[in-house]
């Protein structure tokens, strides 16, 4: 009897595996291996070591200059409580181009590399701006079918531009659901091939007619970027951002098994280096006297679109509805690079804040709280 039950179980299990592969869900096995079998319930800020990656190489590191009041003033108690309750790993304040405050929790430190998640979308858009500046890509209006000709044969495909992808106005058949393992986000994150996960999944509406945040849009943008240059996207990020910004550490950009960067997420870097991306905006694209990226393009990135109800630009979330206006990079679990122009400040927060409360425009309420507390106390 036992042998019959065991045989039946093995047959069922073999059938289940066969069906999983035949329906294209084999990435689930990798997802299980990288989560539940490691004691996690999903993706984490530390899971970069479990995926292939390309190095974003630093050049000559330039350390942050510390303010004369560096770490001399404690964070307000209510701010500390919020940061602890939201499982914060790091919290940094840059003011007037100097490191004013930095604090770490739960064993993280200034040299810890953590996952950017969707903050990488803004980095991808920055690289798009540089590629346009260097005429590798014609403009934001260039059609996607110039890079992948078969998009001409898909309904609405011929209408898609790289600008639509940057503004989240692509109209893709894509459900931005991070919890459902059978949907596209999980396949893009855990699957072997980003091409299989993202390319030619079709459209539900004409591009440029509606705003919908879709990771697939930024991954498609990544494919166009990759096709426009004779190097990896990580190499381009090294040359155009990491080296001129004087990043202190190499970063790692997760890839699929074919070496394509996950441009919708997954740059693993330190909080101090993330902060330099924010400072670049305050410096209008300059490092010293060197203009490393067009200030006009940065302005376009932070210019809110009508279709997003003025909540999103290109790769950046924007909040001009509060007394202290700000814009920011935003990753899945509350990774933020927040830029506050009127205070000449950058705030970086990393950690694991799941199920964050959001405002009516879909923006995290925590960002507004952090901005108000820091602006008031620093």
Helices and strands as residue ranges (DSSP letters): H 2-22, H 27-34, G 36-38, G 47-50, E 53-56, H 77-85, E 88-95, E 98-104, E 114-115, H 119-133, G 144-146, G 149-153, G 157-159, H 162-166, H 184-190, H 194-198, H 215-227, H 233-237, I 238-242, E 251-254, E 267-269, H 271-282, E 286-287, E 290-291, H 295-301, E 317-319, E 326-331, E 335-340, G 341-343, E 345-351, H 365-377
